[in-house]
Amino acid sequence: MVDMMIADTPYKIELYALLSLRAALRMEVAGLKGRGKSAYSIAKQELGVKGNKQKVLDQVNQMIQSMKEQQQGEA
């Protein structure tokens, strides 16, 4: 089953962007590559993370988890 999300707040928009980036990073870690700029280079540039692809993916996962925990704490 696919979870649906409506990105109608700044929080949800930022979370959706991170989730999309994570999906692309997962594919790159698995060896798949698309056209254009890699998700790895986008993550390093936009998020300021460092390391190899797996370490960058781990850091993005931590960011997503932190955002979800922060949102639950506010609710």
Backbone bond lengths (Angstrom), bond angles and torsions (degrees), N, CA, C in turn:
res aa  C-N    CA-C-N  psi(-1)  N-CA   C-N-CA  omega(-1)  CA-C   N-CA-C  phi
1 M - - - 1.445 - - 1.528 109.30 -
2 V 1.286 117.34 139.20 1.455 123.36 -178.67 1.525 109.01 -98.34
3 D 1.339 115.29 129.50 1.456 119.59 176.13 1.510 108.90 -77.56
4 M 1.316 116.20 136.69 1.462 121.29 178.14 1.515 108.47 -101.76
5 M 1.324 115.56 144.10 1.451 119.91 178.28 1.520 108.08 -141.96
6 I 1.311 115.66 131.94 1.462 120.92 175.00 1.517 106.60 -101.57
7 A 1.321 116.14 117.67 1.466 121.58 -177.88 1.521 109.08 -88.15
8 D 1.335 115.21 84.35 1.463 119.75 -175.72 1.528 113.39 -116.46
9 T 1.331 116.64 8.06 1.462 120.86 176.03 1.527 107.96 -133.70
10 P 1.323 117.94 159.35 1.478 119.54 177.84 1.527 112.59 -56.28
11 Y 1.336 117.29 -39.05 1.464 120.90 177.57 1.530 110.88 -59.92
12 K 1.320 116.69 -49.38 1.464 120.75 -177.59 1.526 111.79 -65.87
13 I 1.324 117.13 -35.61 1.463 120.62 178.39 1.528 109.76 -64.95
14 E 1.333 116.45 -45.16 1.464 120.59 178.99 1.529 110.93 -64.54
15 L 1.335 117.07 -42.19 1.457 121.08 178.50 1.524 110.68 -63.18
16 Y 1.324 117.55 -43.47 1.465 121.32 179.50 1.524 110.53 -61.24
17 A 1.325 117.41 -41.25 1.459 121.19 178.78 1.531 110.72 -62.17
18 L 1.335 116.15 -43.11 1.467 119.63 178.43 1.525 111.56 -66.35
19 L 1.329 117.32 -39.47 1.465 120.53 178.67 1.524 111.34 -64.15
20 S 1.324 116.56 -39.09 1.468 120.75 178.11 1.524 110.86 -67.01
21 L 1.333 115.71 -42.33 1.455 120.37 178.21 1.522 110.55 -63.40
22 R 1.341 116.73 -40.29 1.465 120.90 178.81 1.527 111.00 -62.58
23 A 1.314 117.24 -41.18 1.465 120.50 179.75 1.527 110.61 -62.30
24 A 1.327 116.45 -43.08 1.457 120.10 179.17 1.529 110.86 -67.43
25 L 1.326 117.27 -39.16 1.468 120.58 177.50 1.525 111.48 -63.09
26 R 1.322 116.37 -40.10 1.473 120.13 178.56 1.528 110.37 -59.17
27 M 1.317 116.64 -41.69 1.464 119.82 179.15 1.525 110.84 -66.15
28 E 1.333 116.81 -40.19 1.464 119.76 179.25 1.522 111.21 -66.33
29 V 1.329 117.83 -38.42 1.461 121.03 177.73 1.530 109.45 -63.36
30 A 1.328 116.66 -34.87 1.461 121.72 179.62 1.535 112.28 -76.72
31 G 1.332 116.73 -8.18 1.460 119.83 176.78 1.511 114.93 105.46
32 L 1.309 117.80 -0.15 1.459 120.66 179.33 1.518 109.27 -88.93
33 K 1.309 116.12 141.71 1.456 119.80 -178.90 1.521 108.95 -136.48
34 G 1.312 115.41 138.45 1.456 120.82 178.48 1.510 110.48 -104.38
35 R 1.299 115.25 -166.93 1.458 120.87 177.74 1.520 109.74 -87.46
36 G 1.278 115.03 161.80 1.460 119.29 174.73 1.514 112.93 79.88
37 K 1.310 114.43 -163.13 1.460 122.21 -177.41 1.527 110.04 -68.50
38 S 1.317 116.86 138.14 1.460 120.18 -177.96 1.523 111.15 -75.54
39 A 1.313 115.26 152.24 1.465 121.18 177.05 1.521 109.67 -62.82
40 Y 1.314 116.43 -33.15 1.461 122.13 177.99 1.528 110.38 -60.30
41 S 1.323 117.43 -47.70 1.465 119.90 -179.56 1.529 111.22 -69.88
42 I 1.321 117.71 -34.94 1.471 120.94 177.29 1.525 110.03 -64.34
43 A 1.329 117.20 -44.85 1.466 120.98 179.94 1.523 110.77 -62.11
44 K 1.328 116.35 -43.88 1.457 119.11 -179.65 1.524 111.13 -64.17
45 Q 1.321 117.00 -40.84 1.462 121.34 -176.91 1.530 111.43 -73.55
46 E 1.313 117.71 -49.51 1.464 121.37 -173.05 1.525 113.78 -82.00
47 L 1.323 117.57 -32.03 1.455 120.38 -175.89 1.525 112.51 -102.50
48 G 1.322 116.71 -13.01 1.455 120.47 179.09 1.516 113.99 71.11
49 V 1.326 117.38 25.13 1.464 121.06 179.01 1.521 109.37 -87.44
50 K 1.323 115.83 159.39 1.466 121.11 -178.21 1.513 109.51 -132.82
51 G 1.318 115.19 158.81 1.459 121.25 176.55 1.513 111.58 121.23
52 N 1.333 115.12 -175.47 1.459 119.65 177.83 1.534 109.66 -77.62
53 K 1.309 116.95 179.81 1.473 120.17 -175.03 1.520 112.36 -59.11
54 Q 1.324 117.37 -41.92 1.470 119.99 -178.88 1.527 110.87 -66.41
55 K 1.319 117.14 -41.17 1.469 119.94 -179.89 1.524 110.99 -67.35
56 V 1.333 116.86 -37.19 1.464 120.43 176.96 1.527 109.50 -65.23
57 L 1.322 117.29 -42.63 1.470 121.47 177.43 1.531 110.38 -60.71
58 D 1.327 117.31 -42.68 1.465 120.88 178.20 1.527 111.06 -60.94
59 Q 1.336 116.84 -41.16 1.458 120.79 179.76 1.532 111.34 -67.03
60 V 1.318 117.21 -38.34 1.463 120.49 177.38 1.527 109.58 -65.62
61 N 1.331 117.02 -40.86 1.471 120.51 175.99 1.526 110.90 -59.24
62 Q 1.326 117.57 -41.27 1.458 121.38 178.46 1.528 111.12 -64.52
63 M 1.335 116.91 -39.67 1.470 120.93 177.95 1.519 110.88 -62.27
64 I 1.322 116.53 -43.58 1.467 121.27 179.80 1.529 109.68 -63.48
65 Q 1.324 116.53 -45.92 1.461 120.54 179.69 1.521 111.14 -61.19
66 S 1.322 116.98 -42.41 1.465 121.20 179.14 1.524 111.48 -62.96
67 M 1.330 116.10 -41.94 1.466 119.82 178.75 1.521 110.77 -62.18
68 K 1.331 116.70 -43.68 1.468 120.59 -179.61 1.518 110.97 -65.17
69 E 1.337 117.63 -41.90 1.452 120.63 179.08 1.522 111.68 -65.87
70 Q 1.321 116.75 -39.76 1.460 121.22 178.82 1.521 110.10 -64.55
71 Q 1.308 117.90 -41.30 1.462 122.03 -179.84 1.518 110.27 -65.67
72 Q 1.343 117.20 -40.18 1.464 119.99 179.28 1.526 111.16 -66.96
73 G 1.329 116.26 -34.36 1.459 120.16 178.46 1.514 112.92 -67.18
74 E 1.344 116.35 -28.23 1.454 121.27 -179.88 1.516 112.65 -83.48
75 A 1.322 116.25 -21.51 1.470 120.09 -176.19 1.503 113.19 -76.95
